[in-house]
Amino acid sequence: MLTKWIKVLLSLLSILGLFACAQPATPPSPPPTTQSVAQTAPPASSPKPGGNYRTFVIVPEESRASYIVDEEFFSAALSKLGIPPGKVKVTGSTQSIEGFLQLNLNDLSAPLGENRFTVRINTLTTDRNDRDQWIREKGPRLNDYPLATFVATAIADAPASYTEGEEVSFKLIGDLTIREITKTVTFEVTASLSGDTLRGVARTRLLMSDFGIEPPSFANTLTVADPFELEIQITAKEQ
């Protein structure tokens, strides 16, 4: 009997010891989440204007990032999804876009300043919730890779000078990262400046497979084309 009580007492002491060790005096601060970093990174790292360069910060509520892709629906789509057979263009958009552009408007052909933007691609929405949920949780798994980032490295075919109010066209070349895969891409850009506000549209065509995404295909239901268009509509205010 005495041996039994000793064992019980030792067990209680062990539990109390573990409990005491499990209570840190000061809980460690949690690491920043991906979302918090993405929401604060562009403003915090915006460069200061220097020389002839002017810096414009993107206004998310007046900007939009979209993808446009071709889908083809087959006979089973009507019974499964309520969608008649045929080809359609699907657009997914989000206003979760942040970043900045730094340009020498006295000489657009001059070397670039810092130009980058980030899009939270797991907030892209189309006209169907089931499609959006599949894209986020399966297939491309955008919830696992929520950010796409573009960093411009060069400008091409730009006029040597700019007159405020006129619309100009040029190419913006840089590194686009989606799902942790980086590719060099070229955006076709049209833009204009009015006062302290820069407005522009940038477009490029890409392949899903270049970013490790297998184009969706469901037997007798639908297929999605590999090529897609990426369109960025930007309104940016001078810093």
C-alpha positions in Angstrom: 0.0 0.0 0.0 2.8 2.4 0.9 4.5 1.7 -2.4 1.2 2.5 -4.2 0.9 5.9 -2.5 4.5 6.8 -3.3 3.9 6.1 -6.9 0.7 8.3 -6.9 2.7 11.1 -5.1 5.5 10.9 -7.7 3.0 11.0 -10.5 1.4 14.2 -9.1 4.7 15.9 -8.7 5.6 15.0 -12.3 2.4 16.5 -13.6 2.9 19.7 -11.5 6.5 20.0 -12.9 5.4 19.7 -16.5 2.6 22.2 -15.9 5.1 24.7 -14.4 7.5 24.2 -17.3 4.7 24.8 -19.8 4.0 28.3 -18.5 6.5 30.8 -20.1 7.0 34.0 -18.1 6.5 36.1 -21.3 4.8 34.5 -24.3 6.8 34.9 -27.5 5.5 37.4 -30.1 3.9 35.5 -33.1 5.7 35.9 -36.4 4.0 38.3 -38.9 1.5 36.6 -41.2 1.8 36.6 -44.9 -1.2 38.9 -45.1 0.2 41.5 -42.7 3.5 41.5 -44.6 1.8 41.9 -47.9 -0.5 44.7 -46.7 2.4 46.8 -45.3 5.4 46.0 -47.6 4.8 48.3 -50.5 4.1 51.5 -48.5 7.0 50.8 -46.2 9.5 50.2 -49.0 8.3 53.0 -51.3 11.4 54.9 -52.6 11.8 58.6 -52.1 11.8 60.7 -55.2 15.2 61.7 -56.4 16.5 63.9 -59.2 14.0 63.8 -62.1 12.2 60.8 -60.8 8.7 61.0 -59.4 7.1 58.3 -57.3 3.4 57.2 -57.6 1.8 54.9 -55.1 -1.0 52.6 -56.2 -4.5 53.3 -54.9 -6.1 49.9 -54.4 -9.7 51.0 -54.4 -9.2 52.6 -57.8 -7.1 49.8 -59.3 -7.8 46.2 -60.4 -5.9 43.1 -61.4 -7.7 40.6 -63.6 -7.1 37.3 -65.5 -9.0 36.4 -68.7 -9.1 32.8 -69.8 -11.0 30.7 -72.3 -13.2 27.9 -71.0 -15.1 25.3 -73.1 -18.1 23.6 -71.5 -19.4 20.2 -72.8 -22.7 18.3 -72.5 -22.3 17.2 -68.8 -21.9 20.9 -67.8 -25.6 21.5 -68.1 -26.7 18.8 -65.7 -23.7 19.3 -63.3 -23.3 23.1 -63.3 -26.3 24.5 -65.1 -24.1 25.8 -67.8 -25.0 25.2 -71.5 -22.2 23.7 -73.8 -20.1 26.3 -75.6 -17.0 28.5 -75.3 -16.8 31.4 -72.9 -14.3 34.0 -71.7 -13.9 34.0 -67.9 -12.6 37.0 -66.0 -11.4 36.9 -62.4 -10.6 40.2 -60.7 -9.4 41.7 -57.4 -8.6 45.1 -56.0 -6.1 43.6 -53.5 -3.2 45.2 -55.3 -0.5 47.4 -53.8 2.8 48.9 -55.0 4.5 51.9 -56.5 6.0 53.2 -59.7 9.0 55.5 -60.0 9.4 57.3 -63.4 11.5 60.0 -65.0 8.8 61.8 -66.9 11.3 64.1 -68.4 12.8 61.1 -70.2 10.7 57.9 -70.2 13.5 56.1 -72.0 15.9 56.7 -69.0 16.7 53.8 -66.7 13.9 52.9 -64.4 13.7 53.8 -60.7 12.0 51.2 -58.4 8.7 49.8 -59.8 6.9 46.9 -58.3 3.4 45.8 -57.4 1.9 42.9 -55.5 -1.5 41.2 -56.1 -3.3 39.0 -53.6 -4.3 36.4 -56.1 -6.3 34.2 -53.7 -8.9 37.0 -53.6 -9.6 36.8 -57.4 -13.3 36.3 -58.0 -15.3 35.4 -61.1 -19.1 35.0 -61.7 -19.1 31.5 -59.9 -18.2 30.8 -56.3 -17.6 27.1 -57.0 -14.9 28.0 -59.6 -13.2 30.4 -57.2 -13.2 28.0 -54.3 -11.7 25.2 -56.5 -9.0 27.6 -57.7 -8.1 28.6 -54.1 -8.3 25.2 -52.5 -7.5 22.7 -55.3 -5.8 22.9 -58.8 -3.6 26.1 -58.5 -4.1 26.1 -54.7 -3.9 29.9 -54.5 -4.6 29.9 -50.8 -1.1 28.2 -50.5 0.5 30.8 -52.8 -1.6 34.0 -52.1 0.8 36.6 -53.6 1.9 37.4 -57.1 4.7 40.0 -57.5 6.0 41.9 -60.4 9.3 43.9 -60.3 10.1 46.0 -63.4 13.6 45.9 -64.7 13.5 47.8 -67.9 11.3 50.0 -70.1 11.2 49.9 -73.9 9.6 51.8 -76.8 8.9 54.8 -74.7 9.0 58.4 -76.0 11.9 60.5 -75.0 9.7 63.2 -73.5 6.2 63.4 -72.1 3.5 66.1 -72.1 1.1 66.0 -69.2 -2.4 64.8 -70.2 -1.3 62.8 -73.3 -1.6 59.0 -73.4 1.6 57.2 -74.1 2.3 53.5 -74.9 5.4 51.6 -73.9 6.6 48.2 -72.8 7.5 47.4 -69.2 9.8 44.4 -68.8 10.4 42.6 -65.5 10.2 39.5 -63.3 6.7 38.1 -62.4 6.5 35.6 -59.6 3.5 33.3 -59.2 3.4 30.2 -57.0 7.1 30.8 -56.2 8.0 30.5 -59.9 9.6 33.6 -61.5 9.4 34.4 -65.2 10.5 37.4 -67.3 7.5 39.0 -68.9 6.7 42.1 -70.9 3.6 44.2 -70.3 2.1 46.4 -73.0 1.3 49.6 -71.2 -0.8 52.7 -72.0 -0.8 55.5 -69.4 -1.4 59.1 -68.8 -0.7 61.7 -66.1 -3.1 64.4 -64.8 -1.8 66.5 -62.0 -0.6 64.1 -59.3 -2.6 61.1 -60.6 -1.1 58.5 -62.9 -3.6 56.1 -64.6 -2.6 53.2 -66.8 -3.5 49.7 -68.1 -0.9 47.0 -68.5 -1.5 43.7 -70.4 0.4 40.6 -71.1 -0.3 37.0 -72.2 1.1 34.0 -70.2 0.8 30.3 -69.9 -0.6 28.6 -66.8 1.9 25.8 -67.3 4.8 28.2 -67.0 3.9 28.7 -63.4 3.3 25.1 -62.5 -0.5 25.1 -63.0 -2.0 22.3 -65.0 -4.9 23.7 -67.0 -8.1 22.2 -65.6 -9.9 19.5 -67.6 -12.9 17.5 -66.5 -14.2 14.7 -68.7 -17.4 15.6 -70.6 -17.7 18.8 -68.5 -15.2 21.5 -69.3 -11.6 22.3 -70.3 -9.6 25.5 -69.6 -7.0 26.8 -72.1 -3.4 27.1 -71.1 -2.9 30.7 -72.4 -4.4 33.5 -70.3 -4.3 37.3 -70.3 -3.2 39.3 -67.3 -4.5 42.8 -67.1 -3.6 45.4 -64.5 -5.6 48.7 -64.3 -3.7 51.1 -62.1 -4.5 54.5 -60.5 -1.5 55.8 -58.6 -1.1 59.1 -56.6 2.2 60.9 -56.4 3.9 60.5 -53.1 
